Amino acid sequence: MRIDSGRLFAFAWRHAGRLPGGVLRCVAAAAADAVWALRGGGVRQLERNLARARPDLSDAQVRRLGRAAMRSYLRYFSEAFALSSWSADEVDARVRAVGADALRAHTDAGGSAVLALGHLGNWDLAGAWATRAIAPVTTVAERLEPPEVFEEFLRFREGIGLRILPLGDADVFRELVRSARTGPGIVPLLADRDLTARGVEVDLFGRRARVAAGPAALALTAGVPLFTAILTYERLHGERRRRARSPWGLRIDFVEIPPVPPDVPRAERVAVLTQAWVDALAAGIERRPQDWHMLQKVFVEDLDPDRYAATKAAAGEQDAQVRA
C-alpha cells in the first residue's frame, strides 16, 4: 500500500495543534522508538555519524545516543506540525538565546547577517522566534517530492513569518545577496551537508566531510557577517515551562565567525570561512549530540568512491570555467 505523504503531512499540520501537548509528545516518542528499533538505513547512518562526534562512547552507548537522537528528531516534527497554533508568548517562552547581542548589533543598525545552521534542534521554531525578536528571516527550502509535501512545508514556513526561496530556482543566490544587502534581516542556511560539486570538503571531528559553500560564499559576496547558530533542546522548569506549555525548550547559541584575514588568497576564502563555522558548529554538536539529526551520509569515508571522484572532477571543471 502506497502512503500519500502529501496528504499525511497536510493532515498532520491541520490537526496536530488540536491535540494536547502531552499526547503529541508521547506519540512522537513512541514513533521514534519504533523507527529506532527497526534499525533502518537512516538510523544506522545516524549512529555512524554520532560515533564520529563522540568517539569516546562504546557501541552500546552510541546506540542509546541514537535512540535519544531519534526522539529529538521526531520531537522536531511534532513541534513543527503544531507550531502554527502556538501563541507568540508560547514561542518566546520556549526559546532562550545566548550571544544574540552581537547579532542584534548588526540588525539594529540596519544591516543583515548570514547564519550557518546544522540539522540541529528545531530550526523552524528558531525562525519563527527570530523573525519577530531580531529581524525578518529569508531562507531557502529544498524542493521535496512529491510536490504536495513541498507545498505544505512552504505554506507552513510562510505562515510562521519566514520568506522562503525555493532552492533550485533561477538566480536564488542573487536574490539572497540582494536580501542580505538590504537589511535589516537574517539569512539562515542549513549547510552541514552538501554532496554536490559545489560542496566544500572540511575537517569535522577529525574526519573529512562535505558541507555547503553557501553561507560563506553569501557572507563574502554580500559583505555581511557570518554567524553559526547552534540549536539544542533544553529542559524547562517553573514559570517558563508553564508559559511554554511544554517540558522542552530551545536554546540558540549565536557564534560570530571572525572575518577571513586579508592575506588569505581570494580563491581560498570560502574554504577558510567554511572551516571556521564548521569548527564552531562541531563544538555545539559535541555538547549535545542527540540533537544532531543527521541521518544521511556527510563524511567522505561513507561515500561511494567512484561517485565522489566524479563529484570532485565536476568541481574541478567548474573552478576552471570560473578562472577562465
Buried (B, 14 or more C-beta within 10 A) or exposed (E): EEEEBBEEBBEBBEEBBEBEBEEBBEBBBEBBBEBBEEEEEBBEBBBBBBBBBBEEBEEEEBBBBBBBBBBBBBBBBBBBBBBBEBEEEBBBBBBBBEBBEEBBEBBEEEBBBBBBBBBBBBBBBBBBBBBBBBBBBBBBBEBBEEEBBBBBBBEBBEEBBBBBBEBEEEEBBEBBBEBBBEBBBBBBBBBBBBBEBBBBBBEBBEBEBBBBBBBBBBBBBBEBBBBBBBBBBBEBEEEBBEBBBBBBBBBBBBBBBEBBEEEEEEEEBBBBBBBBBBBBBBEBBEEBBBBBBBBBBBBBEBBEEEEBEEBBEEBEEEEEEEEE
